[in-house]
Amino acid sequence: MIRDPEQEEMVPARRKIASRERKPEASGRGRSPARKPAPKTPRRSGAIPRRTGKAHRLPTGVFPRAVELDLEVDPSKSKSFNGEVALDLHLESRRRSIELHAAELRVSRARLETEGRTWRGRIELHPERETIEVHFDRPIPAGEATLRLAFAGKLRSDLRGLYAARSERRSYAFTQLEAADARRFFPCFDEPAMKARFRVSVATGAGNEVVSNSPVEKVEPLGGGRKRVRFMPTPPLSTYLLALAVGELEASPPTRCGPTEIRVWHVPGKGALTAFALEAARETLARLEAYFDLAYPYQKLDLVAVPDFEAGAMENAGAVFFRETLLLVDPETVTLQEKKRVAEVICHELAHMWYGDLVTMAWWNDLWLNESFATWMAFHVVDAWKPEWRMWHDFQHHRSAALAMDALRHSHPIYTEVRSPEEAAQNFDLITYEKGASVVRMIERYLGAETFRAGVRTYLRRHQESNAVAADLWRALSEASQQEVEPIVRAWIEQQGFPLLGIRRGERGGRTLLRFRQERFWESPASGSAAKRSSERKEEPSRWPIPWVGRVARAGERTSTERYLVERVRDELVLEGEPARFVYGNADEGGFFRPLHDPEELRALGEELGALCAVERMGLLGHQWAIVRAGRAKIDAFLDLAMAFRAEGDPDVLTTLRAPLSFTRRQIASPLGDGMEAALMRRIVHEFGGAFAALGWDPAAREDDEIRLRRAALLALVGEVGESEPVLRAATARCLAYLDDRRSLDPNLADSVVNLAARRGDASLLDRFLAAAKAAETPQERRRFLMALGEFQERDLVERTLVLSLTDAVGTQDVAILLSRMLANPSAGERTWEFMKKRWAALCRRMPPMLITRPIEATPHLGSRAARRDVASFFRAHPVPTGARAVRQALERFDLNLAFQVRATPALRRWLAAGGRPRSAGAEEVRTPERAIDAG
Ligand SMILES: [Zn+2]
């Protein structure tokens, strides 16, 4: 699954995570034949504690082999559906009852066939554990049996299970079953290790198309304008990977990757938007097959654009579902960023066809096995396909968000114990995806690309069509590399947080000596000293084996990299060769840690910023900002460093500045009043306005992508953060022209221009945005105008948008994201929070369980202590099962922001009063990082 439907938000409070600090105790007890004991992983031996409620796990001893699922679904005729399911089971021993999942379904007519006999069953409901239990009068013998059940349900409205969706006047039914909603679709053994072969058939209106995991075997006319579509049997699949789409859909002409036929499905009239997705699917599928050295495991590949969808995309085997924005693009008007994201998401989902679908985690504890790997693989493969896209720059943005989250007290380990579906849902987060992918990347770099790939190939072959746990992957990687991988990886997977790696450069015998010192990095200075106190009490400190790669510049050379495994809290390394001019402590930002350079090193780095690659400059900025937030340096030093990037050529480095500068403006300067905010905005415009003006609004003929993106990044700084009046006026004029003619504006500027116009916009502009969203020709355009509603500032318009959020003008998939935008809008935040409290019940019906965390995560934008108290008490009174962690995180973020505001105020005042010249007046602008560190 791709969890994050809106990636462009890079504000500091974007995403956070939290959980109880609890030792993992038990992994899946899947009984896949391929699983072997791994003595070094104690959690595998633990039994799953029997729990009641939603934490319930099915009893062992009954396993599905094959499932025949016959459905009747016609969303244009009925809001209900029904069906019959025949489950071929293997019973390990005699038993009088069989328990399986079913939730919010009416289940009836239980019959069991075995040894030529039919047994009637009595159904007992266990709604609290989302199961039914079928009881029999006499014990059923061990062996094979077929359980038949009839069932019926309502098409849901919350984008999970089998749900209803609309596009214009057409009605559809789609499935979204991960993590545990197959049980809302049909009675089943809804745990990932319970794989079975599925044979699906659907009776529906003759005018509907039906898409499922397998190719259509035959279509039988039923009379009365109806038909039954029968699909071929699937290979063994976990229930969460089943897919069904029913309604008036159109398919693109197929393209091929080897023998695999690839099509894009969409609501009628969008055929012109499918070419890029087909190309990206074909190109990345071929590269994935080559990487895994294993053919695509399913019979065909359908990519389905779903008009209302909770996640970004979902890796249903052979029938991948997407939000429309992440699949359908118009090559004429799409921004490069949107296009890259589409390719990345497609590749992520296709990587899952092997990693997740073919080999599946035994239980949700190891969700990261799926998601970390697919996330890493997508960047790896798309980067190989389109090196000019600099995919690792995008990854760096995501990674830095994960670093920010993992510095919280309420973060959690990548490997997390999961007892219930709600807990599983909470793990689709930055830690599982981006931290996980960073760790995969670090291990790949440490072992070497070919060795790592060999291990992955072994792992997939060994466990195909079955399940696996983390230890299975470590074993395969250890075999491939002939070294013990597990101790290194487990430290990263099972420990929360990450290290701050102090690096001090000295000299020994004419060579460069590096002294390392690691400690856990905390965002909160208080937590940091608590950790210090605890280590003084001789409690075992967190420690990581760090596969360190540094960038080293020696006399007479540009730079090279050095590798070393830092295994101890204090460690040292002597570098061979000429003495180093400088050492940057995280080459290519390949490691999931923050380097802490001493002041001399920062000065040396500052003099040669150009010798760092762009991703390292992004990293340097991110690390220095984090170090300021953690109370180890002053904000004025960071601001000096930031301003030193005024002439930066790389758009992604410029984009890295946006979140810290925006935070400084909104959360530190603005609450101070007395003109501080305006002074900061003027300063940002002063520093970056020149570069923007030099580029102008209109691209030169044949201008390359990098310059277009640089213009967009500068516009975000000067317009969105600095709010330059002339730029805002120009943006409004450009926006009006853009409304009339989409080709009047470089697409890369469209988001900023539309958002900026909204800030000064009136009711007539809001009407035009609404109309534009409704009539939009592409999903991206629709999203752009719809989300910009959250940027309006006039009180009446804020009210109007809030009311709209309860209507069909805003799709169920978009409500949560729009509200989080409004919470982040200082003119709308308080009003939005009041509205949310008042209409919470109604809003909850329009915010699916995973997206509901988004507005919770945005609450720290409200900023004040009073708001923090209010948010805490509201969610105490209105607990959100899938958002418990998000609430804890939001409150922690509130506290950190408030404390940071107090701490940063004097230095910000000083810096603004100094009027824009670094205090080291006359120094090279790039020399300022020396002051970014004032402690150890
Ligand atoms: Zn995924």
Residues whose N, C-alpha, C, O or C-beta is under 5 A from the ligand:
A	BS01	ZN	M1 I2 E371 A374
